[in-house]
Amino acid sequence: MATVKLPTQLRDAAGGSSAVEAGGATVGEVLEALYDQHGELRDRLSDGDGGLRRFVNVYVGGEDIRFGDGLDTPVSDGDEVQILPAVAGG
């Protein structure tokens, strides 16, 4: 199982939890397990085509999955998967 860390903006969709345990061998599988537990998160994170929305950043062990294998990035037991929305300003 991995620990999925959720930012404040997404906690309401996960029953107020800041962290959720989810199983899977890849980021995609972990996210599917997360969506099975908290369905509203799919609407907030998924682009509807099996990918992530543009503004969603996911890290495994502090490494951005966009610079790895994306949703196919391996996840090991005990890994921390962090979901962070992009922040814009000016």
C-alpha positions as CSV (number, residue, x, y, z in Angstrom):
1,M,0.0,0.0,0.0
2,A,1.1,3.6,-0.7
3,T,0.1,6.6,1.3
4,V,-1.5,9.2,-0.9
5,K,-1.1,12.7,0.5
6,L,-3.9,15.1,-0.4
7,P,-3.8,18.9,-0.3
8,T,-6.3,21.0,1.6
9,Q,-8.3,21.7,-1.6
10,L,-9.0,18.0,-2.2
11,R,-9.7,16.8,1.4
12,D,-13.4,17.5,1.3
13,A,-13.7,15.0,-1.6
14,A,-11.9,12.4,0.6
15,G,-14.0,12.8,3.8
16,G,-11.7,15.3,5.2
17,S,-8.6,13.0,5.2
18,S,-5.2,14.4,4.5
19,A,-3.8,11.0,3.7
20,V,-5.4,7.8,2.3
21,E,-3.9,4.3,1.9
22,A,-4.3,2.9,-1.6
23,G,-2.8,-0.2,-3.3
24,G,-1.3,-0.5,-6.7
25,A,1.9,-1.3,-8.6
26,T,1.8,2.0,-10.6
27,V,0.6,5.5,-10.0
28,G,-2.4,4.8,-12.3
29,E,-3.4,1.8,-10.2
30,V,-3.0,3.7,-7.0
31,L,-5.2,6.5,-8.3
32,E,-7.8,4.0,-9.4
33,A,-7.8,2.5,-5.9
34,L,-8.2,6.0,-4.6
35,Y,-11.1,6.8,-6.9
36,D,-12.8,3.5,-5.8
37,Q,-12.6,4.8,-2.2
38,H,-13.5,8.4,-2.9
39,G,-15.3,8.7,-6.3
40,E,-15.5,12.5,-6.3
41,L,-11.7,12.7,-6.6
42,R,-11.9,11.2,-10.1
43,D,-13.9,14.2,-11.2
44,R,-11.4,16.5,-9.6
45,L,-8.2,14.8,-10.9
46,S,-9.0,12.9,-14.1
47,D,-9.2,14.4,-17.5
48,G,-11.9,11.9,-18.6
49,D,-9.5,10.1,-21.0
50,G,-7.6,8.1,-18.4
51,G,-5.0,10.8,-17.8
52,L,-4.7,13.6,-15.2
53,R,-5.9,17.1,-15.6
54,R,-3.2,19.6,-16.7
55,F,-3.1,21.4,-13.4
56,V,-2.6,18.2,-11.3
57,N,1.0,17.3,-10.3
58,V,1.8,13.9,-8.8
59,Y,5.0,13.0,-7.0
60,V,6.3,9.6,-5.9
61,G,9.0,9.8,-3.3
62,G,9.4,13.5,-4.1
63,E,9.9,12.9,-7.9
64,D,7.5,14.4,-10.4
65,I,5.9,11.5,-12.4
66,R,5.9,13.7,-15.6
67,F,9.7,13.2,-15.7
68,G,9.4,9.5,-15.2
69,D,6.8,7.1,-16.6
70,G,3.7,9.2,-16.0
71,L,0.8,7.1,-14.7
72,D,3.0,4.0,-15.3
73,T,5.5,5.2,-12.7
74,P,6.1,2.3,-10.3
75,V,4.9,2.5,-6.8
76,S,6.4,0.3,-4.0
77,D,4.8,-0.7,-0.8
78,G,5.2,2.2,1.7
79,D,5.8,4.9,-1.0
80,E,4.3,8.3,-0.5
81,V,2.3,9.6,-3.4
82,Q,1.7,13.3,-3.2
83,I,-1.0,15.1,-5.2
84,L,-0.6,18.8,-5.7
85,P,-2.6,21.2,-7.8
86,A,-0.6,23.7,-9.8
87,V,-0.6,27.2,-8.5
88,A,-0.7,30.2,-10.7
89,G,-0.4,33.8,-9.9
90,G,0.8,37.1,-11.0
